[in-house]
Amino acid sequence: MADVKNPPLTPELYAYVLAHNPPLDPVQRALVETTHALFPADAIKQVPEEQSALLAFLVRLTGARRILEVGTFTGLSALAMAQALPDGGKLLTLDISEEWTAHAREAWAKAGVADRVELRIGPALDSLRALPAEPHLDLAFLDANKDGYIGYWEEIVPRLRPGGLLAVDNVLFSGQVADPSVTAGPGMDVRVFNEHVAADGRMESVMLTVADGLTLARRIA
């Protein structure tokens, strides 16, 4: 068994990490605060501060111009990625909630990136299947209902350009993926999904212990 080199993420260490990452800008900070105030039971769905910075970094690193997001919630991840897009870049984000995404729309407008973002409300599989079938996406971010992950993956991968990047959130699901007592529910859904990813010869992937687990996968075939 490999040695565990990850230090325990204490509140003090987490504060240190945030202090050495790009800070949230005023619009991002206000969106985080609004989300926690209005949706305290669901605020865990929002990407953490350091992950929003990572997503923006990946957009700039890859030079992505065509981005897809599955799972908008209140829009922090879409906001961070849209702000990192070059001129002419576009982000399509999919969700089923008008209530949550109303706050996303407001934040995108305040940040001046509303013209870069298209929101489609409805079942994500339907929206994905309505997209052009040919490879055209530079980057995709998947952070939605876990029982749909495999279906979303199968619709996204063929639409990624060669070398395109797919980031998938919550792949550790609070450690449930490695707990043999978990045999049903979203933890089990994610475990099955992770095996599906590992066996997909079209993609080169790496699983990271970022936040609740983040898989980065690059299309190679």
N, C-alpha and C positions, 0 to 999 in steps of 0.2 A: 504493500500500500504506500502511495506517495505521501511524503511529509506534507502536512497542512501548513502553508506559509501565510495564510490570510490572518491578520490580527483581529481579535474581537472588535467589532465596530461599536465602540462605546460612544455615548453622546459627545464626549470631548474630542474623540478622534473624528467623528462625523463633522463636527463644527470645524475642525482643522481642514478636512477635505473641502468643505464648502468655501472656506476662506481662501483656498488656493485654486479655486475654479472661477470662471467668469460669473459675476453676480447676476441675479435677475434684474432686468431693467424695470422701471416703474410700472409699465403696463403688465409685464409678467408677474411682478410681485402683487399687484392689485388683483389679478386674476386668481392667483393662489389663495389670497385672503378671502376673496368672494366665494370661491369654491368651498373652502372650509367653513365659512359662515353659513352658507345656504344649504350645503349638502354634506353635513358632517359625517353621516353614515356612509356616504359614497366617495368621500374625498380621497380614499386610498386608491381610487381608480386613476387619479392624476399622477403623471410621471413625476418622480422626485426632481428636485432642483438640479442635481448633478447630471441627471439623465437628459434633461432638456438641453443642457449645455453640450452634452455628448452628441445628441442628434443634430444640433446645429453644426457642430464640428464635422460630423460625417458628411453633411450636405456640402460644406465648403471643401472638404478633403477630396470628395469624389467629383466635384464640379457638377452635381446633379441639377438637372433642369426640369425633369418630369418626375414628380414624387406622388406616391399613393400612400394614404394612411387608412387603415381599417380600425375604427374605434376612435372617435373624436373626443368624447366626454365634454369638458368645458373648454377644450381647445389649446391647452398649454403646449403640448408637443407640436401641434400644427403651427402654432404661433412661432415657436423657436425655429422650426424648419423653414417656414415662409420667410422669416426675417433673414435667413442665411442664403436664400435663393439669389442667383444672379438676375440681372435684368432680363425679363422675358420668361423667367422660370414660372412654373405652375405647380400647384399642389392640389390634388383631389383627395378629400377626406370623406369617409363614410360613417354614418351613425344612424340610430333609429329614434333618438330622442330630440324632439323640438325644444324641450325645456332646457336640457343641459346645453345644447348647441347654441341657444339664444345668447348665452354668455360668451361663447366662443366668438360668435359673429361680432359682438360688441367689442371684444378685445382686439380682434383683427382690424376692425375699423380704427380704433384708437391708435394702434401701432402703425397704421398706414399701409397694411399689407392685404387688405380685403380684396384688392384686385388680383392678387396672386393665388387666392384660395377659392376653390369650388367645393361646396358642401352638398352632398346628396343624402337625403333622408330616405331610409327604407332598408329592407333586408340586404345585408352586405353581399350575399351570394348573388342576388339578382343584379345588384349594381356592378359587381365584378364581371359577371357574364355578359353584361351589356357593353363592356369596354372592347376596343379593338383587340383582336386575337393575336396580332403579331407582336413581337418583342418591341417595346417602346418605353418602358419604365427604367429610369436610372436608379431609383431608390424607393423602397417600400418599407413601411413600419406597420407591424401587426400587433395590436393591443386591444383585443376584443374578447367576446365570449369564448371560453376555452374549449367548449365542445364543438366549436366551429373551426378551430385552428387548422385541422388537416384539409378541410374543404377550401378554406381561404388560401392556404399554401398552394394547393393544386391549381387554383385559378390565377394566382399571382406569378408563380415561377415561369410559366410559358410566356408571360407578358414582360418579363425582365429582359433587357438587352444583355448580350454577352458581357460579363463583367459587372452586371448590375447587382446591387446590394439589397438584401432583405434583412431587416432587423426585427426580431420577435421578442416581445416582452414577457415577463413572468414565467420563464422556463424552469425556474426552481420551485415556484409556487409554495413559498414559505417552508421549503424543505420536504413537502409532501411527496415529491417525485421519488425520493429515496427512502420513503417510509413504507415498509411492506404491509403495514396494517391498513394503509389507504388502498382500497380496492374499487372505489366508485367516486363519482363527483369530479369536480374540476381538477383536483390534484392528479387523479388517474387519467383524465383526459390529456393533461399536459405530458404525463409520463409516456403515454402512447404516441403523442405527437413528437416528442423528442426522439423516440426510436424511429419514427417515420422520417424525420429529418436526417438522422444519422445514416439511413439506408438509401437516401436519394442521391444517385450518382450524377445528377445534373448540377448539384450544388456542392461547393466547398464551404464547410461551416465550422465555427468555433463557438463554444458556449462559455460565457463569462459570468463571473460572480458580481455583476453590477446590479445594485438594487435587489430586486427579486429574481435576478437571473436574466441575462440578455444573450440571445443567440444572434450572431452575425453570419450571414450566409451569402456567398457570391456565386452567381451563375457561371458555370464553366462549360456547360454543354446544353 
